[in-house]
Amino acid sequence: MSSPLERAGAGSRQPAASETHRTIELGERTVAYVLRRSQRRTIGLSIDHRGLRVGAPPRAPLHEVESLLLRHGEWIGRKLDEWRARRPERLQTITDGLQLPFLGQTLTIRLALGGNRCLWNLHAGGATLTLGLRTPADAQRVLERALRERARELFRERLAHYARVLEVPQPRLSLTAARTRWGSCSARSGVRLNWRLLHFPQPVIDYVVVHELAHLREMNHSPRFWAIVSGVCPNWQALRVELRVLGRTLPGLVQNRCTDHATCGDGP
């Protein structure tokens, strides 16, 4: 998939193309890309199963390349999401005794016969979730439903808490399962949070909640916005890094059926 976006760039001819791997911050997303310099007269973008690739003349300044990426960050994010949604996710088999990360601790899965109901047992070391299944084929669906319900309960509580702290109305909550976005905020539709955040420690979840609620006061990523976030989460930068690192370790438990593209939010 190629982009129609191109702009002029100064350059001189080189006999061979050269490639470098770089990253850039596009909003709240860190995007890796390959910069390929070759005998061309413009800067061009393309996105496919390999990710973002940028072609540029040999002497096009890096700031011109990055300026183009920043201007079209929304388009880049949308296309990357579309490609990732097409990529089949490798699913982990749900077995008795399976252990998953859960709020910074461990969730142990137990399987039993039943009517596709689940039973939570919270304890000091984490939690045990017993899935009473009609057939083994129902395990993934019942597990996802249980995790979503637990996430919704927790997220509502954290939204209510931090809405009071930030002195904003408590927004409507909806859940997503997008692969590259942890949250989004809209004055019209409310806050959307990725239910898979349940696999992460609560301070990381709280950072995402504060980030999205702060948009109800500043619908941008200006210094004023980050000052609001910092006032509630002084260590937000460390939590943001932790979120990105943990995002690469998510267990592949369920098929991703959501292709939501949020207007803002941290991605894995």
TAJOWO-V446083 format. One record per residue. RES is the residue in three letters. PSI is psi in whole degrees, -180 to 180 (* if undefined). Layout:
BEGIN
res;psi
RES;PSI
RES;PSI
END
This chain:
BEGIN
res;psi
MET;121
SER;150
SER;144
PRO;1
LEU;119
GLU;154
ARG;160
ALA;149
GLY;139
ALA;148
GLY;164
SER;162
ARG;142
GLN;151
PRO;-23
ALA;153
ALA;151
SER;147
GLU;140
THR;149
HIS;127
ARG;170
THR;158
ILE;147
GLU;115
LEU;97
GLY;-121
GLU;16
ARG;131
THR;117
VAL;125
ALA;143
TYR;160
VAL;124
LEU;118
ARG;117
ARG;129
SER;-178
GLN;83
ARG;166
ARG;-6
THR;167
ILE;127
GLY;153
LEU;145
SER;146
ILE;128
ASP;-159
HIS;-19
ARG;-14
GLY;-156
LEU;130
ARG;138
VAL;126
GLY;135
ALA;152
PRO;158
PRO;-37
ARG;14
ALA;125
PRO;145
LEU;-34
HIS;-29
GLU;-40
VAL;-48
GLU;-30
SER;-40
LEU;-43
LEU;-41
LEU;-40
ARG;-30
HIS;29
GLY;-37
GLU;-44
TRP;-43
ILE;-47
GLY;-42
ARG;-44
LYS;-37
LEU;-41
ASP;-41
GLU;-42
TRP;-40
ARG;-32
ALA;-27
ARG;-24
ARG;123
PRO;138
GLU;133
ARG;121
LEU;141
GLN;133
THR;134
ILE;112
THR;160
ASP;128
GLY;-3
LEU;137
GLN;134
LEU;151
PRO;140
PHE;105
LEU;40
GLY;0
GLN;-150
THR;135
LEU;122
THR;129
ILE;129
ARG;141
LEU;138
ALA;169
LEU;143
GLY;-166
GLY;40
ASN;44
ARG;165
CYS;156
LEU;123
TRP;142
ASN;101
LEU;136
HIS;180
ALA;-37
GLY;1
GLY;-117
ALA;158
THR;133
LEU;115
THR;124
LEU;113
GLY;107
LEU;142
ARG;-45
THR;155
PRO;-27
ALA;-16
ASP;-4
ALA;-48
GLN;-42
ARG;-43
VAL;-38
LEU;-46
GLU;-42
ARG;-42
ALA;-42
LEU;-39
ARG;-43
GLU;-42
ARG;-40
ALA;-44
ARG;-42
GLU;-47
LEU;-46
PHE;-38
ARG;-42
GLU;-42
ARG;-37
LEU;-43
ALA;-42
HIS;-51
TYR;-22
ALA;-38
ARG;-42
VAL;-43
LEU;-5
GLU;51
VAL;156
PRO;143
GLN;121
PRO;166
ARG;141
LEU;136
SER;154
LEU;148
THR;170
ALA;28
ALA;144
ARG;-23
THR;5
ARG;134
TRP;-24
GLY;165
SER;162
CYS;137
SER;135
ALA;-26
ARG;-46
SER;-8
GLY;-155
VAL;135
ARG;129
LEU;142
ASN;122
TRP;-21
ARG;-10
LEU;-20
LEU;-21
HIS;-9
PHE;162
PRO;151
GLN;-37
PRO;-34
VAL;-43
ILE;-43
ASP;-37
TYR;-45
VAL;-42
VAL;-48
VAL;-42
HIS;-49
GLU;-40
LEU;-33
ALA;-24
HIS;-17
LEU;-13
ARG;-33
GLU;105
MET;59
ASN;-174
HIS;45
SER;167
PRO;-33
ARG;-39
PHE;-49
TRP;-28
ALA;-37
ILE;-46
VAL;-45
SER;-31
GLY;-25
VAL;-38
CYS;84
PRO;-28
ASN;32
TRP;-31
GLN;-41
ALA;-39
LEU;-35
ARG;-42
VAL;-44
GLU;-40
LEU;-44
ARG;-39
VAL;-47
LEU;-32
GLY;-24
ARG;-6
THR;12
LEU;133
PRO;138
GLY;85
LEU;-33
VAL;153
GLN;140
ASN;111
ARG;6
CYS;131
THR;36
ASP;139
HIS;104
ALA;161
THR;-17
CYS;152
GLY;155
ASP;146
GLY;162
PRO;*
END
